[in-house]
Amino acid sequence: DLIALLHNHNEGHDKIWGAVRANGVVLSFWGKRGAKLAFKEYRTAYDAEKVSWKKMDKGYNRAEKDVLPEDFEGQLMMAALGMVKFALEN
């Protein structure tokens, strides 16, 4: 369930930032468009939305899903599995 999807494509930037609910957690993702993304877990969707507002203040705009890398679902699955593994270890 996509919470936010933003794209910054100005001044030589081509980056995306977004947040999604996956497997009971809220994950944000970011990185250069077309590259491997980084992921971070948030406690609530509201916490992720607050970050999206700051990103929009910095020049990011709402985007469509076509800015996501082709293997986004695979990257998301691996990140969500990693978060679960990390939580179980602590």
Secondary structure, 3 states (H helix, E strand, C coil): CEEEEEEECCCCCCEEEEEEEECCEEEEEEEECCCCCEEEEECCHHHHHHHHHHHHHCCCEECCHHHCCCCHHHHHHHHHHHHHHHHHHC
